[in-house]
Amino acid sequence: MPEVAPHFPRDWVEFADPANLEDIFKCDLTWLTSYWSCIYGDGCAGVDADKPNDGCCSDGAYYSDEADELRTYEVAERLTPQMWQFHSQAQPKRKGGKLQISEIGLDKDRKTRMIEDSCIFLNRKGYEAEGFTGSFGCVLHHLALKEEIHFVDTKPDVCWQLPIRRSFEKRILGDREISVVVIGEYERLAWGDGGAEFDWYCTSNTEAHVGRQPVYLSNAVELTKLMGEASYQILKSHCDNRMQAIAETSKSRKQLPLFVIHPATLGATR
């Protein structure tokens, strides 16, 4: 099925942040109860047609802040030549120097370095070398698997968050300004002009809506990291109730369609 059109209706829920009752979480239930799943290495076409095996790693990852970059450096120091295709290219130019894993992007912000036209942490499919035993794909992801930890602790922020999007809004209520944290889908439009150039993008395609669990469960670690445990549990309760209600209403075709189901998830079931 072709990519679903943007601007479709969505169901949202809002609730106060338990950690600060002055703030609000606004969460996209249509996205969070969809069955999207990362299919990298299992049908992902990549965002660039000429690099189908590079997934969303065709560009370097922009760091969210200095702490994010520092953490990535510290993680990269745990990588070995056996795991990482570009280990030698990342080594410091002088003894005691920093790993050469970062650069300045086109928008003047810092990001992971590009090498051979993709992220330096991406092991290329088909690469072979003496002593290399790694697998293709993100070596920071493979490190998390090797160390039996979650990849939220090894990848740059943008990499482990995608395709969940946390954004921030301000809402004026009388003479008060309320902070609104939005938890939603990092859809193609969120990338700006660059997103329009993608040849393929996963969240809008039925091929990627084949998860065994809805997003709010399959990405529980990421959501908890973004929201906090107490807020995630409130979100989970809303999503659980929604999933139960959808299951009950779907038994009877006579009832009105009360819920907006993600069109890519709907398409994947047809």
C-alpha positions as CSV (number, residue, x, y, z in Angstrom):
1,M,0.0,0.0,0.0
2,P,1.4,3.5,-0.8
3,E,2.3,5.9,2.0
4,V,-0.7,7.2,3.9
5,A,-1.6,10.9,3.3
6,P,-0.7,13.4,6.1
7,H,-3.1,15.6,8.1
8,F,-5.4,12.7,9.1
9,P,-7.5,13.1,12.3
10,R,-6.0,12.0,15.6
11,D,-7.2,11.3,19.1
12,W,-5.4,13.1,21.9
13,V,-5.4,13.0,25.6
14,E,-4.2,15.6,28.1
15,F,-3.3,15.2,31.8
16,A,-1.3,17.1,34.4
17,D,2.3,16.2,34.9
18,P,2.4,14.5,38.3
19,A,5.9,15.9,38.9
20,N,4.6,19.5,38.3
21,L,0.8,19.9,38.3
22,E,1.3,23.3,36.6
23,D,2.4,21.6,33.4
24,I,0.4,19.4,31.0
25,F,1.2,16.4,28.9
26,K,-0.6,16.2,25.5
27,C,-0.3,12.7,24.0
28,D,-1.3,11.4,20.5
29,L,-3.3,8.3,21.3
30,T,-3.7,7.5,17.6
31,W,0.0,7.1,17.2
32,L,0.8,5.6,20.6
33,T,-1.8,2.8,20.1
34,S,-0.7,2.1,16.5
35,Y,1.2,-1.0,15.6
36,W,4.3,0.7,14.2
37,S,7.5,-1.2,14.7
38,C,11.1,-0.6,13.5
39,I,11.7,-2.9,10.6
40,Y,15.4,-2.1,9.9
41,G,17.0,-5.1,8.3
42,D,13.6,-6.6,7.7
43,G,12.0,-4.6,4.9
44,C,13.1,-1.0,5.8
45,A,13.7,0.8,2.5
46,G,15.8,3.6,4.0
47,V,15.1,7.3,3.6
48,D,17.4,7.5,0.5
49,A,16.7,5.3,-2.5
50,D,20.4,4.9,-3.3
51,K,21.1,3.8,0.3
52,P,18.4,1.3,1.1
53,N,20.4,-0.5,3.8
54,D,21.2,2.6,5.7
55,G,17.8,3.1,7.3
56,C,17.5,6.6,8.9
57,C,21.3,6.7,9.4
58,S,22.0,8.4,6.0
59,D,22.9,11.5,7.9
60,G,24.7,12.0,11.1
61,A,22.7,12.4,14.3
62,Y,22.3,15.9,15.7
63,Y,23.1,16.1,19.4
64,S,20.4,17.5,21.6
65,D,23.0,19.3,23.8
66,E,26.6,19.0,25.1
67,A,25.7,16.3,27.6
68,D,24.3,14.2,24.8
69,E,27.5,14.5,22.8
70,L,29.7,13.8,25.8
71,R,27.7,10.6,26.6
72,T,28.1,9.5,23.0
73,Y,31.9,10.0,23.2
74,E,32.0,7.9,26.4
75,V,30.0,5.1,24.8
76,A,32.1,5.2,21.7
77,E,35.2,4.5,23.8
78,R,33.7,1.1,24.6
79,L,33.6,0.1,21.0
80,T,36.2,-2.3,19.6
81,P,37.7,-2.9,16.1
82,Q,35.9,-6.2,16.1
83,M,32.5,-4.5,16.5
84,W,33.0,-1.2,14.6
85,Q,33.8,-0.9,10.9
86,F,35.1,2.7,11.3
87,H,37.0,2.2,14.5
88,S,40.4,3.1,13.0
89,Q,39.0,6.2,11.3
90,A,37.5,7.5,14.6
91,Q,40.8,7.3,16.5
92,P,42.3,10.6,17.8
93,K,44.9,12.3,15.6
94,R,47.2,12.7,18.6
95,K,47.8,10.5,21.7
96,G,45.4,11.4,24.4
97,G,43.0,13.3,22.0
98,K,39.3,12.8,21.6
99,L,37.7,10.3,19.3
100,Q,36.9,11.9,15.9
101,I,33.2,11.1,15.9
102,S,31.6,14.6,15.6
103,E,31.4,17.4,13.1
104,I,29.5,20.6,12.4
105,G,26.3,20.2,10.3
106,L,24.9,22.4,7.6
107,D,22.8,24.3,10.2
108,K,26.0,24.9,12.3
109,D,24.9,22.5,15.0
110,R,27.1,19.6,16.2
111,K,26.3,16.0,15.0
112,T,27.9,12.6,14.6
113,R,30.4,12.6,11.8
114,M,29.6,11.5,8.3
115,I,31.9,8.9,6.6
116,E,31.4,7.3,3.3
117,D,28.2,9.2,2.9
118,S,26.4,8.0,6.1
119,C,26.8,8.1,9.9
120,I,30.2,6.9,11.2
121,F,28.5,4.5,13.7
122,L,26.7,2.6,10.8
123,N,28.3,-0.7,9.9
124,R,27.7,-1.1,6.2
125,K,26.0,-4.2,4.9
126,G,28.4,-6.7,3.4
127,Y,31.5,-5.2,5.0
128,E,34.2,-7.8,5.8
129,A,37.7,-7.4,7.2
130,E,40.2,-9.5,9.1
131,G,39.1,-9.7,12.8
132,F,35.8,-7.9,12.2
133,T,32.9,-9.9,13.7
134,G,30.3,-7.2,13.9
135,S,26.9,-6.9,12.2
136,F,25.6,-4.3,9.8
137,G,23.5,-1.6,11.3
138,C,24.1,0.9,14.2
139,V,27.1,-0.3,16.2
140,L,25.8,1.7,19.2
141,H,22.7,-0.5,19.1
142,H,24.8,-3.6,18.9
143,L,26.8,-2.5,21.9
144,A,23.6,-2.2,23.9
145,L,22.7,-5.8,23.0
146,K,26.1,-7.0,23.8
147,E,26.1,-5.3,27.2
148,E,22.5,-6.3,27.9
149,I,21.3,-2.7,28.4
150,H,18.7,-0.6,26.6
151,F,19.9,1.4,23.6
152,V,18.6,4.6,25.3
153,D,21.9,4.4,27.2
154,T,24.1,4.0,24.2
155,K,22.6,6.1,21.3
156,P,22.4,9.9,20.8
157,D,19.1,11.2,22.0
158,V,17.5,11.7,18.6
159,C,18.3,8.1,17.6
160,W,16.7,6.4,20.5
161,Q,13.7,8.8,20.5
162,L,12.7,8.4,16.9
163,P,10.1,8.1,15.7
164,I,8.5,9.3,18.9
165,R,8.6,13.1,19.0
166,R,8.6,15.2,22.1
167,S,7.9,18.9,21.5
168,F,7.0,21.8,23.7
169,E,4.2,24.3,23.5
170,K,3.0,27.3,25.5
171,R,-0.7,27.8,26.3
172,I,-2.1,31.1,27.7
173,L,-4.9,30.6,30.2
174,G,-6.1,33.9,31.5
175,D,-3.0,35.6,32.9
176,R,-1.1,32.3,33.3
177,E,1.2,30.6,30.8
178,I,1.0,26.8,30.9
179,S,3.8,24.5,29.6
180,V,2.6,21.7,27.4
181,V,4.8,18.7,26.6
182,V,3.6,17.0,23.4
183,I,4.3,13.3,22.9
184,G,3.5,12.3,19.3
185,E,4.6,10.9,16.0
186,Y,7.8,12.1,14.3
187,E,6.0,12.1,11.0
188,R,7.5,13.1,7.7
189,L,6.3,16.7,8.0
190,A,8.2,17.1,11.3
191,W,11.5,16.9,9.4
192,G,10.8,20.1,7.5
193,D,11.9,20.5,4.0
194,G,14.3,17.6,4.3
195,G,11.5,15.2,5.1
196,A,9.8,16.0,1.8
197,E,12.9,14.6,0.0
198,F,12.8,11.2,1.7
199,D,12.1,8.4,-0.7
200,W,10.5,6.3,2.0
201,Y,9.6,7.0,5.6
202,C,8.5,4.3,8.0
203,T,5.8,5.8,10.2
204,S,3.6,6.6,7.2
205,N,4.0,3.2,5.6
206,T,1.9,0.1,6.2
207,E,5.0,-2.1,5.8
208,A,6.2,-0.8,9.2
209,H,2.9,-1.2,11.1
210,V,3.4,-4.8,11.9
211,G,4.4,-4.7,15.6
212,R,3.3,-7.4,18.0
213,Q,2.5,-4.6,20.6
214,P,1.2,-1.1,20.2
215,V,3.8,1.7,20.4
216,Y,3.1,2.7,24.0
217,L,4.1,-0.8,25.1
218,S,6.9,-1.6,22.6
219,N,8.5,1.7,23.3
220,A,7.8,1.9,27.1
221,V,11.4,2.5,28.0
222,E,11.8,5.4,25.6
223,L,8.5,6.9,26.7
224,T,9.4,6.6,30.4
225,K,12.7,8.3,29.7
226,L,10.9,11.2,28.0
227,M,8.1,11.6,30.4
228,G,9.1,10.1,33.7
229,E,7.7,6.9,35.3
230,A,4.6,8.5,37.0
231,S,3.5,10.2,33.8
232,Y,4.1,7.2,31.7
233,Q,1.9,5.1,34.0
234,I,-0.9,7.6,33.5
235,L,-0.4,7.5,29.7
236,K,-0.4,3.7,29.8
237,S,-3.7,3.6,31.7
238,H,-5.3,5.8,29.0
239,C,-3.9,3.6,26.3
240,D,-4.9,0.4,28.0
241,N,-8.5,1.7,28.3
242,R,-8.5,2.8,24.7
243,M,-7.3,-0.6,23.4
244,Q,-9.9,-2.4,25.5
245,A,-12.7,-0.1,24.2
246,I,-11.5,-0.5,20.6
247,A,-11.6,-4.3,21.0
248,E,-15.1,-4.2,22.5
249,T,-16.6,-1.8,19.9
250,S,-15.0,-3.7,17.0
251,K,-17.2,-6.7,17.8
252,S,-20.3,-4.9,16.7
253,R,-20.3,-3.2,13.3
254,K,-23.5,-1.4,14.3
255,Q,-21.7,0.9,16.6
256,L,-20.3,4.2,15.5
257,P,-16.6,4.5,14.9
258,L,-15.6,6.2,18.1
259,F,-11.8,6.0,17.7
260,V,-9.4,7.3,15.1
261,I,-7.1,4.4,14.2
262,H,-3.8,5.2,12.5
263,P,-4.4,4.7,8.8
264,A,-1.1,2.9,8.3
265,T,-2.1,0.4,11.0
266,L,-5.5,0.0,9.3
267,G,-3.8,-0.5,5.9
268,A,-1.5,-3.2,7.3
269,T,-4.5,-5.3,8.4
270,R,-6.2,-5.3,5.1
